[in-house]
C-alpha cells in the first residue's frame, strides 16, 4: 500500500512543482533501480538522495522537503 501512496504523493508534487522537478517512477526490478540496491519495495529519491518514507508518504512533508531543496 505504501508504494501506491508514494506514487500518488510524487504525482501530486509534479502537479505542484511542474518543470522544476523531474519525476520518474520505476519498479525495484527495473534497470534504473538496480544501481541503488534497494532493500524495500517503496523507495523515493530526490536528486539521487533517498527520502525517508515518513516524508515521501505525506503530501505536506514532501512539499516542504522539495520547497526547501529548491530554494
N, C-alpha and C positions, 0 to 999 in steps of 0.2 A: 504494500500500500504506500510506503514512503516514496517509492520510485515514481508513482503516478502523481503524488503530491509535489515532489520536487520538479517534475516536468511542468506541472501547472504553474508553480511559482516562477520557474525560469521563463516560461512563455509570457507570463504577466510582466516580468522585468523587461522583456523585449518590447512589449507594448508601451511600457513607461519610458524606457531609455532609447528606444529606436536604434538608430545607426551608431549611437555611442558605444554599444556593446555588440559583440559578435556571438550569436547563440548557435551552438551545435549540440545535438543530443545523440549520444552513441550508446549502444549496449556494451556491457562489460566484456563481451567476447569479440567486439569489433577490432579491426586493425588499429584504429586510432587510440583505443583504450589500452591496448596491450602494453604500451611503453610505461604506463603508470603502475602496473602490477597491483590493481585494486584488490582489496580483501573483502569488500561487501558489494552488494548489488546496487546500492544507491550512492553515487559519488558526484559531487558538483564541484567544478573548478571555475575559478575566475583568474584569468591571466596565468594559467598553469599552476595556481595555488589551490589546494584542496580546501573547501569551505566546510566547516563543521555542519552536520545535519541540523543541529539546533537553529542555525541561521538559515540554511538553504530550504528548510521546510516551512518557514514563516515569512509571509509576504512583506510585512513591515520591517522585520530584521534584515531581510535580504535587500530591500530598498535602501535602508540606512547604510548597509555594508557597501553596496555598489556606489551610492552617492558619495560616501567618504573616499572610496578608491578613485573615483573620477575627479575629485576636487583637488 
